[in-house]
């Protein structure tokens, strides 16, 4: 049985912490770019959502997940969660969504 001061457990948890930090930074970068996309769409009069693009992204990421040994269903749920948030941001930028 491992304890909180177990060196192996601490190393593993430190790796998880580093990966979690990287995920946060990557998501922040992704949202900076999607913010620019939302601004462009609003200026160009494009709709906040692009279902064809979303479907293509889901298919692409499901394939990447399978190749990486990650559950494709989880990957799809995760991506759809992010995309839903992005669409809300785009709607706010376009003035058609609820304020934060």
CNS distance restraints for C-alpha pairs under 8 A (distance, minus, plus):
assign (resid   2 and name CA) (resid   6 and name CA) 5.95 0.50 0.50
assign (resid   2 and name CA) (resid   9 and name CA) 7.18 0.50 0.50
assign (resid   3 and name CA) (resid   9 and name CA) 7.81 0.50 0.50
assign (resid   4 and name CA) (resid   9 and name CA) 7.10 0.50 0.50
assign (resid   4 and name CA) (resid  10 and name CA) 7.22 0.50 0.50
assign (resid   5 and name CA) (resid   9 and name CA) 7.56 0.50 0.50
assign (resid   5 and name CA) (resid  10 and name CA) 6.80 0.50 0.50
assign (resid   6 and name CA) (resid  10 and name CA) 6.13 0.50 0.50
assign (resid   7 and name CA) (resid  11 and name CA) 6.16 0.50 0.50
assign (resid   8 and name CA) (resid  12 and name CA) 6.23 0.50 0.50
assign (resid   9 and name CA) (resid  13 and name CA) 6.03 0.50 0.50
assign (resid  10 and name CA) (resid  14 and name CA) 5.97 0.50 0.50
assign (resid  11 and name CA) (resid  15 and name CA) 6.29 0.50 0.50
assign (resid  12 and name CA) (resid  16 and name CA) 6.37 0.50 0.50
assign (resid  13 and name CA) (resid  17 and name CA) 6.10 0.50 0.50
assign (resid  14 and name CA) (resid  18 and name CA) 6.22 0.50 0.50
assign (resid  15 and name CA) (resid  19 and name CA) 6.24 0.50 0.50
assign (resid  16 and name CA) (resid  20 and name CA) 6.06 0.50 0.50
assign (resid  17 and name CA) (resid  21 and name CA) 6.20 0.50 0.50
assign (resid  18 and name CA) (resid  22 and name CA) 6.23 0.50 0.50
assign (resid  19 and name CA) (resid  23 and name CA) 6.15 0.50 0.50
assign (resid  20 and name CA) (resid  24 and name CA) 6.33 0.50 0.50
assign (resid  21 and name CA) (resid  25 and name CA) 6.34 0.50 0.50
assign (resid  22 and name CA) (resid  26 and name CA) 6.05 0.50 0.50
assign (resid  23 and name CA) (resid  27 and name CA) 6.02 0.50 0.50
assign (resid  24 and name CA) (resid  28 and name CA) 6.12 0.50 0.50
assign (resid  25 and name CA) (resid  29 and name CA) 6.28 0.50 0.50
assign (resid  26 and name CA) (resid  30 and name CA) 6.15 0.50 0.50
assign (resid  27 and name CA) (resid  31 and name CA) 6.10 0.50 0.50
assign (resid  28 and name CA) (resid  32 and name CA) 6.25 0.50 0.50
assign (resid  29 and name CA) (resid  33 and name CA) 6.44 0.50 0.50
assign (resid  30 and name CA) (resid  34 and name CA) 6.19 0.50 0.50
assign (resid  31 and name CA) (resid  35 and name CA) 5.88 0.50 0.50
assign (resid  31 and name CA) (resid  86 and name CA) 7.42 0.50 0.50
assign (resid  32 and name CA) (resid  36 and name CA) 6.58 0.50 0.50
assign (resid  33 and name CA) (resid  37 and name CA) 6.33 0.50 0.50
assign (resid  34 and name CA) (resid  38 and name CA) 6.04 0.50 0.50
assign (resid  34 and name CA) (resid  86 and name CA) 6.74 0.50 0.50
assign (resid  35 and name CA) (resid  39 and name CA) 6.24 0.50 0.50
assign (resid  35 and name CA) (resid  86 and name CA) 7.94 0.50 0.50
assign (resid  35 and name CA) (resid  89 and name CA) 7.33 0.50 0.50
assign (resid  35 and name CA) (resid  90 and name CA) 7.29 0.50 0.50
assign (resid  36 and name CA) (resid  40 and name CA) 6.14 0.50 0.50
assign (resid  37 and name CA) (resid  41 and name CA) 6.06 0.50 0.50
assign (resid  38 and name CA) (resid  42 and name CA) 6.12 0.50 0.50
assign (resid  38 and name CA) (resid  48 and name CA) 6.88 0.50 0.50
assign (resid  38 and name CA) (resid  89 and name CA) 7.25 0.50 0.50
assign (resid  38 and name CA) (resid  90 and name CA) 4.61 0.50 0.50
assign (resid  38 and name CA) (resid  91 and name CA) 7.99 0.50 0.50
assign (resid  38 and name CA) (resid  93 and name CA) 6.46 0.50 0.50
assign (resid  38 and name CA) (resid  94 and name CA) 7.62 0.50 0.50
assign (resid  39 and name CA) (resid  43 and name CA) 6.21 0.50 0.50
assign (resid  39 and name CA) (resid  90 and name CA) 7.37 0.50 0.50
assign (resid  39 and name CA) (resid  93 and name CA) 6.40 0.50 0.50
assign (resid  39 and name CA) (resid  94 and name CA) 7.60 0.50 0.50
assign (resid  40 and name CA) (resid  44 and name CA) 6.01 0.50 0.50
assign (resid  41 and name CA) (resid  45 and name CA) 5.82 0.50 0.50
assign (resid  41 and name CA) (resid  46 and name CA) 4.69 0.50 0.50
assign (resid  41 and name CA) (resid  47 and name CA) 6.69 0.50 0.50
assign (resid  41 and name CA) (resid  48 and name CA) 6.81 0.50 0.50
assign (resid  41 and name CA) (resid  90 and name CA) 7.88 0.50 0.50
assign (resid  41 and name CA) (resid  94 and name CA) 7.93 0.50 0.50
assign (resid  42 and name CA) (resid  46 and name CA) 6.14 0.50 0.50
assign (resid  42 and name CA) (resid  47 and name CA) 7.62 0.50 0.50
assign (resid  42 and name CA) (resid  48 and name CA) 7.72 0.50 0.50
assign (resid  42 and name CA) (resid  90 and name CA) 7.66 0.50 0.50
assign (resid  42 and name CA) (resid  93 and name CA) 6.72 0.50 0.50
assign (resid  42 and name CA) (resid  94 and name CA) 4.94 0.50 0.50
assign (resid  48 and name CA) (resid  87 and name CA) 5.73 0.50 0.50
assign (resid  48 and name CA) (resid  90 and name CA) 5.15 0.50 0.50
assign (resid  48 and name CA) (resid  91 and name CA) 5.73 0.50 0.50
assign (resid  48 and name CA) (resid  94 and name CA) 7.61 0.50 0.50
assign (resid  49 and name CA) (resid  87 and name CA) 5.84 0.50 0.50
assign (resid  49 and name CA) (resid  90 and name CA) 7.93 0.50 0.50
assign (resid  50 and name CA) (resid  54 and name CA) 6.23 0.50 0.50
assign (resid  51 and name CA) (resid  55 and name CA) 6.07 0.50 0.50
assign (resid  52 and name CA) (resid  56 and name CA) 6.23 0.50 0.50
assign (resid  53 and name CA) (resid  57 and name CA) 6.12 0.50 0.50
assign (resid  54 and name CA) (resid  58 and name CA) 6.14 0.50 0.50
assign (resid  54 and name CA) (resid  83 and name CA) 7.66 0.50 0.50
assign (resid  55 and name CA) (resid  59 and name CA) 6.24 0.50 0.50
assign (resid  56 and name CA) (resid  60 and name CA) 6.12 0.50 0.50
assign (resid  57 and name CA) (resid  61 and name CA) 5.99 0.50 0.50
assign (resid  58 and name CA) (resid  62 and name CA) 5.91 0.50 0.50
assign (resid  58 and name CA) (resid  76 and name CA) 5.90 0.50 0.50
assign (resid  58 and name CA) (resid  79 and name CA) 7.07 0.50 0.50
assign (resid  58 and name CA) (resid  80 and name CA) 7.88 0.50 0.50
assign (resid  59 and name CA) (resid  63 and name CA) 6.28 0.50 0.50
assign (resid  60 and name CA) (resid  64 and name CA) 6.33 0.50 0.50
assign (resid  61 and name CA) (resid  65 and name CA) 5.96 0.50 0.50
assign (resid  61 and name CA) (resid  72 and name CA) 7.69 0.50 0.50
assign (resid  61 and name CA) (resid  75 and name CA) 7.00 0.50 0.50
assign (resid  61 and name CA) (resid  76 and name CA) 7.33 0.50 0.50
assign (resid  62 and name CA) (resid  66 and name CA) 6.21 0.50 0.50
assign (resid  62 and name CA) (resid  72 and name CA) 4.69 0.50 0.50
assign (resid  62 and name CA) (resid  73 and name CA) 7.40 0.50 0.50
assign (resid  62 and name CA) (resid  75 and name CA) 6.37 0.50 0.50
assign (resid  62 and name CA) (resid  76 and name CA) 6.44 0.50 0.50
assign (resid  63 and name CA) (resid  67 and name CA) 6.23 0.50 0.50
assign (resid  63 and name CA) (resid  72 and name CA) 7.33 0.50 0.50
assign (resid  64 and name CA) (resid  68 and name CA) 6.11 0.50 0.50
assign (resid  65 and name CA) (resid  69 and name CA) 6.08 0.50 0.50
assign (resid  65 and name CA) (resid  70 and name CA) 4.74 0.50 0.50
assign (resid  65 and name CA) (resid  71 and name CA) 6.29 0.50 0.50
assign (resid  65 and name CA) (resid  72 and name CA) 5.31 0.50 0.50
assign (resid  65 and name CA) (resid  75 and name CA) 6.65 0.50 0.50
assign (resid  66 and name CA) (resid  70 and name CA) 5.70 0.50 0.50
assign (resid  66 and name CA) (resid  71 and name CA) 6.61 0.50 0.50
assign (resid  66 and name CA) (resid  72 and name CA) 5.94 0.50 0.50
assign (resid  70 and name CA) (resid  74 and name CA) 7.86 0.50 0.50
assign (resid  70 and name CA) (resid  75 and name CA) 7.45 0.50 0.50
assign (resid  71 and name CA) (resid  75 and name CA) 6.36 0.50 0.50
assign (resid  72 and name CA) (resid  76 and name CA) 6.09 0.50 0.50
assign (resid  73 and name CA) (resid  77 and name CA) 6.26 0.50 0.50
assign (resid  74 and name CA) (resid  78 and name CA) 6.12 0.50 0.50
assign (resid  75 and name CA) (resid  79 and name CA) 6.12 0.50 0.50
assign (resid  76 and name CA) (resid  80 and name CA) 5.99 0.50 0.50
assign (resid  77 and name CA) (resid  81 and name CA) 6.09 0.50 0.50
assign (resid  78 and name CA) (resid  82 and name CA) 6.40 0.50 0.50
assign (resid  79 and name CA) (resid  83 and name CA) 6.05 0.50 0.50
assign (resid  80 and name CA) (resid  84 and name CA) 5.99 0.50 0.50
assign (resid  81 and name CA) (resid  85 and name CA) 6.50 0.50 0.50
assign (resid  82 and name CA) (resid  86 and name CA) 6.25 0.50 0.50
assign (resid  83 and name CA) (resid  87 and name CA) 6.10 0.50 0.50
assign (resid  84 and name CA) (resid  88 and name CA) 6.34 0.50 0.50
assign (resid  85 and name CA) (resid  89 and name CA) 6.36 0.50 0.50
assign (resid  86 and name CA) (resid  90 and name CA) 6.19 0.50 0.50
assign (resid  87 and name CA) (resid  91 and name CA) 6.11 0.50 0.50
assign (resid  88 and name CA) (resid  92 and name CA) 6.27 0.50 0.50
assign (resid  88 and name CA) (resid  97 and name CA) 6.47 0.50 0.50
assign (resid  88 and name CA) (resid  98 and name CA) 7.93 0.50 0.50
assign (resid  89 and name CA) (resid  93 and name CA) 6.19 0.50 0.50
assign (resid  89 and name CA) (resid  97 and name CA) 7.80 0.50 0.50
assign (resid  90 and name CA) (resid  94 and name CA) 6.12 0.50 0.50
assign (resid  90 and name CA) (resid  97 and name CA) 7.97 0.50 0.50
assign (resid  91 and name CA) (resid  95 and name CA) 6.04 0.50 0.50
assign (resid  91 and name CA) (resid  96 and name CA) 4.95 0.50 0.50
assign (resid  91 and name CA) (resid  97 and name CA) 4.49 0.50 0.50
assign (resid  91 and name CA) (resid  98 and name CA) 7.79 0.50 0.50
assign (resid  92 and name CA) (resid  96 and name CA) 5.76 0.50 0.50
assign (resid  92 and name CA) (resid  97 and name CA) 4.43 0.50 0.50
assign (resid  92 and name CA) (resid  98 and name CA) 6.26 0.50 0.50
assign (resid  92 and name CA) (resid  99 and name CA) 6.31 0.50 0.50
assign (resid  93 and name CA) (resid  97 and name CA) 7.84 0.50 0.50
